[in-house]
Every structure is written in C-alpha cells, then in structure tokens.
Amino acid sequence: MVCRDRRNRAVPQRRLELLSHVPAAMRRAGGALLCRPNLRSRLRPLSSDLPVVARALALASGHTWRLIGVAEAATWVLRLGAHMRLGEASGEVGEDGAIVFMPYNLSADSAEAILGQLPPGVSVGWPVEDWSLRPVRWGRIWRHAAGRHVLYELPLPPYDNPVWDRAKLWTSVEPIYRQAMAEGGLVVHGALIDCGGVGAILAAPGGTGKTTCARRAPSHWRALADDEALVVRDREGRYWAHPFPNWSHCVEVNDDLSWDVEEHVSVGGIFFLEQAEEDRVIPLPSASAAVLLNATSLADWGPLSWLWLPPQEEQAVKRDVFRSVCQVADEVPGFRLRFSLTGPFWQEVERVLPKVDSGP
C-alpha cells in the first residue's frame, strides 16, 4: 500500500518512519508539515561554501553559548541574535555550549550523519555518540548527553503559524535554560527591574500586573525585561539575573523587539505580586517562597509539550525545576508584594533590597 499526501503524491518511506514516532493527535494536527514538497530540496549534503552565521551569548555564570546558523538557517540565527542583541562569535567553539541550526534534512538518520554534513569548523571535536533525538512538530532536535551540544533541524522557509513560531523561538533557547538549571539557576516568569545594579524580579502569572509595575517604576529604576528572567549561579555561588525576550510579543506584537540578554544584575530579591488597595512588602519564609517560585518557574516551562517529552522525562524536568527552586529560595530573599494601581510600590521594594541608590 502506498501512502499519499493531500495532493495525491506518494510519501517516501523515510518520512513515514518519522511520522510513526509522532503521537497520533499531533500527527493529525501537524504531520502534513513533514510531507511538504518543498522539503525535497533539503535532501542533500551541506556544501562547505554555504553561509554560516554565529552569535555568542556570555552568561554571568561564566559560561558562553554559541548560536550557529548554517545555510538557510543562518537567517533564523540572525533573527534570534537581533531579539537578544548578541554580537558575532569569533574563534572555534572550544568548551562553549553550542546550538547549531540547520535546514531540516530527512536524508540524515543519525547525529553522526548530520555532523558529517556540516561545513568544516562548525563541529570540530564534537562527540559522535550518545546523542538523543527529539522530533518536534516543526523539525528535529538532537541533543548530546552532556547537554552542551545541540543540533536543531528547522523547516525553511518558516511557515505562517504564530503558535509554531513562538514554539520555535522558545525551543531554540531551551537548552540554555536547561543547562542553567543544572548549575543551580532558574528561568522565572516575571519582570526584571534594576536600581543601582541590584535587581528585583517581579514574579506573577500573566495579567497580574508585572509589566505595568515595570513600566510604572520611576527613572532611577530600569525595566530590563517584562516577562522572563534567567537566573544563573556563578562559581562563587552568587545569583545573577539576565533579561530574556518576551517571545509572545516578538511574534504577536512586533518582530523588531529586542532585549540586552547579556546584561545582568545581582538578584536582590524575588517579589510575588498581589493586587491590593495599598502597597506593602511582606517577607516570606523560604518554604513559602519556594512554592510560589515553583509555580512561576513552571509557567515558563509550560511549553514542555512542544518538545513531545515522554511522561517520565517531563517529570524529570519538573523535578529539576523544583530542586533549583528550593536552592534559589534558600539563598535569595522572597517577598509578597502587595501593590496598588497608583501607589509608589517601588518604595516598599527599596526598603528591603540591599544597597539600593534611591536616586533623585
């Protein structure tokens, strides 16, 4: 029996094998993507003279990531680099983490085959064993067991689907989130504001008012991020926060939005927002802060379903989140911030933050 697509064309056996790994519900919703005829042009080795674009992300933890785009995927890295204000990467990858984006190539059935197709110098010294494959609705993600090398196959050109577009943006940096978490860090669903080099994370579910609070803060405060902050732990055990993009706004509001992701501030406190009639800060025991922080962190890991993780692996990620949450809550002060719609809530924040210059 020959399987045919919507235009009555025969579907190659290799594509059927890939679809067999996709859950039935996902297959009905998005499996047609794997059979699009314009993917035929991807079934070829990548030439050494194809364009390669590399952007570098240096984190306060002391680690650096390379985002590398090969061939048509170079435009994707240019887009990521613009949203994150990243500069060009120079030199060999070395010990840096690296995420290589490349066109979806259905002719390659192993990470070793894909590594062999990359232009010279892109994957020098990379291991060829211990890779795992994660098919996603719009491509494939190959991850090495050590967590610092990722191959991300994307279908190009992109398709006009806002949900998938946001998913591709989030999953493009998910290895960075996961590695930071393995080192005691955390990604938090919250705004990041800074006063005198000390950061306050305003954590809350969507619609609670974190973006409004970040915009209302006076001029001696800086709003660095309105939706997402990556907390990293350096080698001395200090915590720093990086602003990360609001991926939904990049897709739904303005594709020209950008954040200075390499900028970082020390984490002076995490404030869990609650609307009230008057402004007030209430210190929280570390256990109470951990419960609230776990909820806000998992909100940023909500798109785990995009990765099609098996239940046991998804539970493992959630356990890792909780382990990092408990560690952060033990070392970073947590507060409940009750804020009014018009009051100077920032004065309450300044009262408990260390070494804050209140400005004029």
VEXTOR-580468 format. One record per residue (C-alpha): x, y, z; residue in three letters. Coordinates in Angstrom, 2 decimals, always signed. Last residue first. Layout:
% VEXTOR-580468
        px        py        pz   residu
         X         Y         Z      ALA
...
END
This chain:
% VEXTOR-580468
        px        py        pz   residu
    +16.71    +61.79    +42.90      PRO
    +18.20    +58.29    +43.07      GLY
    +17.18    +55.68    +45.61      SER
    +20.59    +54.00    +45.48      ASP
    +19.82    +50.48    +46.61      VAL
    +22.42    +48.69    +48.67      LYS
    +20.31    +45.71    +49.74      PRO
    +16.60    +45.49    +48.82      LEU
    +14.10    +45.67    +51.68      VAL
    +13.10    +49.34    +51.73      ARG
    +13.69    +49.72    +48.01      GLU
    +10.84    +47.29    +47.31      VAL
     +8.45    +49.25    +49.53      GLU
     +9.46    +52.46    +47.79      GLN
     +8.89    +50.72    +44.45      TRP
     +5.19    +50.29    +45.27      PHE
     +4.63    +54.03    +44.85      PRO
     +0.79    +53.87    +44.73      GLY
     -1.42    +54.10    +41.63      THR
     -2.73    +50.61    +40.87      LEU
     -1.98    +49.25    +44.31      SER
     +0.70    +46.73    +45.14      PHE
     +1.03    +43.82    +47.54      ARG
     +4.50    +42.44    +47.15      LEU
     +5.00    +39.04    +48.76      ARG
     +8.67    +38.62    +49.44      PHE
    +11.49    +36.17    +48.80      GLY
    +15.11    +36.60    +49.80      PRO
    +17.63    +34.67    +47.66      VAL
    +19.64    +31.82    +49.22      GLU
    +17.10    +29.24    +50.37      ASP
    +14.61    +30.16    +47.64      ALA
    +17.30    +29.63    +44.99      VAL
    +18.11    +26.14    +46.29      GLN
    +14.45    +25.16    +46.59      CYS
    +13.69    +26.41    +43.09      VAL
    +16.68    +24.54    +41.65      SER
    +15.38    +21.24    +43.05      ARG
    +11.84    +22.07    +41.93      PHE
    +12.95    +22.75    +38.36      VAL
    +14.98    +19.53    +38.29      ASP
    +11.92    +17.61    +39.49      ARG
     +9.86    +19.23    +36.73      LYS
    +12.46    +18.18    +34.16      VAL
    +12.37    +14.60    +35.48      ALA
     +8.57    +14.59    +35.26      GLN
     +8.81    +15.56    +31.60      GLU
    +11.31    +12.75    +31.08      GLU
     +8.98    +10.18    +32.67      GLN
     +5.99    +11.40    +30.66      PRO
     +7.85    +11.14    +27.33      PRO
     +8.80    +14.58    +26.03      LEU
     +6.98    +15.89    +22.97      TRP
     +9.19    +19.02    +22.97      LEU
     +6.23    +21.35    +22.41      TRP
     +4.59    +19.82    +25.48      SER
     +7.34    +21.43    +27.54      LEU
     +5.74    +24.76    +26.57      PRO
     +4.72    +25.30    +30.20      GLY
     +8.34    +25.64    +31.28      TRP
     +7.88    +29.38    +31.74      ASP
     +4.83    +28.75    +33.91      ALA
     +6.89    +26.09    +35.70      LEU
     +9.07    +28.91    +37.00      SER
     +6.11    +30.89    +38.31      THR
     +4.65    +27.87    +40.12      ALA
     +7.98    +26.79    +41.60      ASN
     +8.62    +30.33    +42.79      LEU
     +5.35    +30.37    +44.72      LEU
     +6.08    +27.08    +46.49      VAL
     +9.73    +28.03    +47.05      ALA
     +8.77    +31.39    +48.58      ALA
     +6.58    +29.60    +51.12      SER
     +9.45    +27.26    +52.05      ALA
    +11.96    +30.15    +52.20      SER
     +9.80    +32.00    +54.72      PRO
     +8.29    +35.12    +53.14      LEU
     +8.91    +38.80    +53.87      PRO
     +5.82    +41.00    +53.35      ILE
     +6.09    +44.13    +51.20      VAL
     +3.18    +46.59    +51.21      ARG
     +1.45    +48.94    +48.81      ASP
     -2.22    +49.72    +49.43      GLU
     -5.56    +48.58    +48.00      GLU
     -4.23    +45.24    +46.79      ALA
     -3.02    +43.34    +43.72      GLN
     -0.61    +40.52    +44.53      GLU
     +2.85    +40.22    +43.07      LEU
     +5.49    +37.74    +44.18      PHE
     +8.75    +39.61    +44.73      PHE
    +12.11    +37.92    +44.26      ILE
    +15.02    +39.68    +45.92      GLY
    +18.42    +41.27    +45.48      GLY
    +19.39    +39.31    +42.40      VAL
    +22.63    +40.75    +41.08      SER
    +22.29    +42.36    +37.67      VAL
    +22.96    +41.08    +34.17      HIS
    +23.28    +42.43    +30.64      GLU
    +23.95    +39.64    +28.13      GLU
    +20.27    +39.47    +27.17      VAL
    +20.02    +43.07    +26.03      ASP
    +16.40    +42.77    +24.90      TRP
    +14.85    +43.24    +21.46      SER
    +11.53    +43.97    +19.76      LEU
    +11.66    +44.16    +15.95      ASP
     +9.18    +41.29    +15.45      ASP
     +6.47    +43.46    +16.96      ASN
     +3.24    +42.42    +18.69      VAL
     +2.28    +38.77    +18.09      GLU
     +5.57    +37.04    +17.35      VAL
     +8.11    +39.03    +19.34      CYS
     +5.39    +39.74    +21.90      HIS
     +4.95    +36.03    +22.55      SER
     +8.70    +35.55    +22.87      TRP
     +9.03    +38.07    +25.68      ASN
    +12.77    +38.19    +25.46      PRO
    +15.19    +37.41    +28.29      PHE
    +16.61    +39.73    +30.93      PRO
    +19.58    +38.19    +32.77      HIS
    +19.56    +37.71    +36.55      ALA
    +22.57    +37.00    +38.74      TRP
    +22.95    +34.74    +41.77      TYR
    +26.19    +34.35    +43.70      ARG
    +27.57    +30.90    +44.49      GLY
    +31.21    +31.81    +43.89      GLU
    +31.25    +29.85    +40.60      ARG
    +28.28    +31.83    +39.28      ASP
    +24.61    +30.97    +39.63      ARG
    +22.19    +31.95    +36.87      VAL
    +18.68    +33.45    +36.96      VAL
    +17.04    +33.83    +33.55      LEU
    +14.30    +36.45    +33.54      ALA
    +11.05    +36.48    +31.57      GLU
     +8.06    +38.76    +31.07      ASP
     +8.77    +42.48    +31.25      ASP
    +12.54    +42.62    +30.99      ALA
    +15.19    +45.26    +31.81      LEU
    +12.96    +47.93    +33.37      ALA
    +15.38    +50.44    +34.83      ARG
    +14.79    +52.22    +38.15      TRP
    +16.11    +55.71    +38.84      HIS
    +13.51    +56.94    +36.33      SER
    +10.43    +55.90    +38.27      PRO
     +8.80    +52.41    +38.20      ALA
     +5.48    +52.48    +36.36      ARG
     +6.68    +50.45    +33.37      ARG
     +7.89    +47.52    +35.48      ALA
     +4.69    +47.63    +37.52      CYS
     +2.56    +47.50    +34.38      THR
     +4.54    +44.55    +33.04      THR
     +4.15    +42.69    +36.35      LYS
     +0.42    +43.43    +36.57      GLY
     -1.40    +40.17    +37.24      THR
     -2.33    +39.51    +33.61      GLY
     +0.13    +36.67    +33.12      GLY
     +1.11    +34.88    +36.30      PRO
     +3.43    +36.69    +38.71      ALA
     +7.07    +37.28    +39.54      ALA
     +8.52    +40.76    +39.93      LEU
    +12.26    +40.07    +39.96      ILE
    +14.26    +42.79    +41.68      ALA
    +17.77    +43.53    +40.52      GLY
    +20.59    +45.37    +42.24      VAL
    +22.93    +47.33    +39.96      GLY
    +21.83    +50.72    +41.24      GLY
    +18.14    +50.00    +40.71      CYS
    +17.10    +47.21    +38.38      ASP
    +13.81    +45.76    +37.19      ILE
    +13.17    +42.25    +35.90      LEU
     +9.62    +41.21    +35.06      ALA
     +8.47    +37.67    +35.77      GLY
     +8.12    +34.11    +34.60      HIS
    +11.35    +32.78    +36.05      VAL
    +14.10    +30.69    +34.43      VAL
    +16.30    +29.06    +37.05      LEU
    +19.89    +28.56    +38.07      GLY
    +21.59    +25.87    +40.15      GLY
    +24.02    +24.59    +37.51      GLU
    +21.57    +22.09    +36.01      ALA
    +19.07    +24.96    +35.78      MET
    +21.48    +26.99    +33.68      ALA
    +21.90    +23.98    +31.38      GLN
    +18.14    +23.63    +30.98      ARG
    +17.56    +27.29    +30.22      TYR
    +20.35    +27.33    +27.64      ILE
    +18.99    +24.13    +26.06      PRO
    +15.55    +25.85    +25.88      GLU
    +16.97    +28.67    +23.73      VAL
    +15.73    +27.47    +20.32      SER
    +12.76    +25.75    +21.99      THR
    +11.33    +29.15    +22.88      TRP
    +11.79    +30.65    +19.41      LEU
    +10.46    +27.54    +17.68      LYS
     +7.40    +27.50    +19.93      ALA
     +6.72    +31.16    +19.27      ARG
     +6.77    +30.47    +15.52      ASP
     +4.66    +27.35    +15.98      TRP
     +1.95    +29.34    +17.72      VAL
     +2.19    +32.20    +15.22      PRO
     +1.78    +29.91    +12.17      ASN
     +2.93    +31.43     +8.90      ASP
     +5.53    +28.85     +7.90      TYR
     +9.27    +29.44     +8.00      PRO
    +11.38    +28.89     +4.85      PRO
    +12.73    +26.56     +6.00      LEU
    +11.95    +23.55     +8.13      PRO
    +14.26    +23.56    +11.16      LEU
    +16.82    +21.00    +12.26      GLU
    +18.33    +21.79    +15.67      TYR
    +21.62    +20.17    +16.62      LEU
    +22.55    +20.62    +20.29      VAL
    +25.87    +20.39    +22.13      HIS
    +26.32    +21.35    +25.80      ARG
    +23.93    +18.85    +27.39      GLY
    +26.47    +16.11    +28.16      ALA
    +24.08    +13.53    +26.68      ALA
    +24.14    +15.23    +23.29      HIS
    +20.87    +16.64    +22.00      ARG
    +19.38    +16.25    +18.52      TRP
    +16.27    +18.35    +17.89      ILE
    +14.02    +17.64    +14.91      ARG
    +11.58    +19.79    +12.94      GLY
     +8.22    +21.61    +13.03      TRP
     +6.12    +19.22    +15.11      ARG
     +9.01    +18.17    +17.29      VAL
    +11.15    +15.06    +16.95      PRO
    +13.55    +14.57    +19.89      ARG
    +16.62    +12.55    +19.00      LEU
    +19.26    +11.52    +21.54      SER
    +23.00    +11.65    +21.04      TRP
    +25.46     +9.46    +22.96      ASP
    +27.99     +9.05    +20.14      GLU
    +29.60    +11.34    +17.56      VAL
    +31.41    +13.61    +20.01      PRO
    +32.19    +17.15    +18.81      TRP
    +35.84    +17.91    +18.19      GLY
    +35.24    +20.34    +15.36      VAL
    +31.51    +20.93    +14.88      SER
    +31.37    +24.09    +12.78      VAL
    +34.96    +24.00    +11.54      GLY
    +34.28    +22.47     +8.14      PRO
    +30.68    +22.82     +6.90      PRO
    +28.18    +20.38     +8.42      LEU
    +27.36    +17.17     +6.57      GLN
    +29.42    +14.82     +8.75      GLY
    +27.72    +16.18    +11.86      LEU
    +24.35    +15.28    +10.32      ILE
    +25.41    +11.70     +9.62      ALA
    +26.79    +11.33    +13.16      GLU
    +23.55    +12.69    +14.57      ALA
    +21.69     +9.88    +12.84      SER
    +19.04     +9.37    +10.15      ASP
    +20.11    +12.03     +7.65      ALA
    +18.03    +12.04     +4.45      SER
    +15.26    +13.96     +6.19      LEU
    +17.35    +17.12     +6.29      ASN
    +15.56    +20.02     +8.00      TYR
    +17.75    +23.04     +7.35      PRO
    +20.34    +23.82    +10.04      MET
    +20.56    +25.40    +13.47      PHE
    +23.62    +24.55    +15.55      VAL
    +23.31    +25.12    +19.29      ILE
    +26.68    +25.39    +21.00      ALA
    +27.99    +25.32    +24.55      GLY
    +31.46    +26.72    +24.80      ASP
    +34.40    +24.44    +25.56      GLU
    +36.02    +25.01    +22.16      GLY
    +33.60    +26.69    +19.71      VAL
    +36.39    +27.95    +17.49      GLU
    +37.17    +31.62    +17.05      GLY
    +34.74    +34.53    +16.85      SER
    +31.08    +34.90    +17.76      ALA
    +29.25    +37.94    +16.43      GLU
    +27.33    +40.07    +18.88      GLY
    +24.02    +39.31    +20.51      LEU
    +21.18    +41.80    +20.90      ARG
    +18.73    +39.08    +22.08      MET
    +15.95    +39.77    +19.55      HIS
    +18.57    +40.56    +16.90      ALA
    +20.58    +37.41    +17.64      GLY
    +17.47    +35.28    +17.38      LEU
    +16.62    +36.81    +14.00      ARG
    +20.18    +36.45    +12.69      LEU
    +20.14    +32.88    +13.96      VAL
    +17.00    +32.19    +11.92      TRP
    +18.52    +33.82     +8.83      THR
    +21.52    +31.48     +9.08      ALA
    +19.07    +28.58     +8.88      ALA
    +19.20    +28.90     +5.07      GLU
    +22.80    +27.62     +5.09      ALA
    +24.08    +27.02     +8.62      VAL
    +23.10    +29.02    +11.70      GLY
    +25.23    +28.90    +14.84      ILE
    +24.14    +30.06    +18.30      LEU
    +27.20    +29.84    +20.51      ARG
    +26.87    +29.70    +24.28      TRP
    +29.27    +31.05    +26.87      THR
    +29.62    +30.05    +30.51      HIS
    +30.93    +32.17    +33.38      GLY
    +27.68    +32.09    +35.35      SER
    +27.22    +35.72    +34.34      ALA
    +26.29    +34.49    +30.86      LEU
    +28.06    +35.17    +27.57      ALA
    +25.92    +34.67    +24.45      LEU
    +27.78    +34.46    +21.14      ALA
    +26.33    +34.66    +17.61      ARG
    +27.45    +32.61    +14.63      ALA
    +26.34    +32.84    +10.98      VAL
    +27.49    +30.24     +8.43      VAL
    +26.86    +30.74     +4.72      PRO
    +27.26    +27.73     +2.41      LEU
    +30.71    +27.18     +0.87      ASP
    +31.32    +23.86     +2.59      SER
    +28.21    +22.40     +0.99      SER
    +25.51    +20.79     +3.10      LEU
    +24.73    +17.27     +1.96      PRO
    +21.40    +16.83     +0.13      ARG
    +17.77    +16.12     +0.88      LEU
    +16.85    +19.71     +1.73      ARG
    +15.44    +20.44     -1.73      SER
    +12.76    +17.82     -1.16      ARG
    +11.45    +19.85     +1.78      LEU
     +9.50    +21.97     -0.71      ASN
     +7.09    +19.06     -1.18      PRO
     +5.62    +19.30     +2.34      ARG
     +5.36    +15.83     +3.84      CYS
     +6.77    +16.57     +7.29      LEU
     +4.43    +19.54     +7.60      LEU
     +1.47    +17.24     +6.97      ALA
     +2.16    +15.77    +10.41      GLY
     +0.85    +18.87    +12.12      GLY
     -2.62    +18.31    +13.52      ALA
     -3.26    +14.66    +12.55      ARG
     +0.26    +13.69    +13.55      ARG
     -0.01    +15.56    +16.83      MET
     -3.12    +13.56    +17.73      ALA
     -1.47    +10.30    +16.62      ALA
     +1.71    +10.82    +18.63      PRO
     +4.76    +11.16    +16.35      VAL
     +7.29     +8.32    +16.09      HIS
     +5.48     +6.76    +13.12      SER
     +5.73    +10.11    +11.34      LEU
     +9.48     +9.68    +11.09      LEU
     +9.09     +6.23     +9.54      GLU
     +6.54     +7.61     +7.08      LEU
     +9.01    +10.27     +6.05      ARG
    +11.61     +7.61     +5.35      ARG
     +9.14     +5.61     +3.27      GLN
     +8.62     +8.46     +0.81      PRO
     +5.04     +9.85     +0.60      VAL
     +3.44     +9.27     -2.81      ALA
     +1.68    +12.33     -4.15      ARG
     -2.12    +12.55     -4.11      ASN
     -2.14    +16.27     -3.33      ARG
     -3.17    +15.69     +0.28      ARG
     -0.35    +13.21     +0.79      ASP
     -0.20     +9.61     -0.36      ARG
     +0.65     +6.35     +1.38      CYS
     +1.35     +3.44     -0.97      VAL
     +0.00     +0.00     +0.00      MET
END
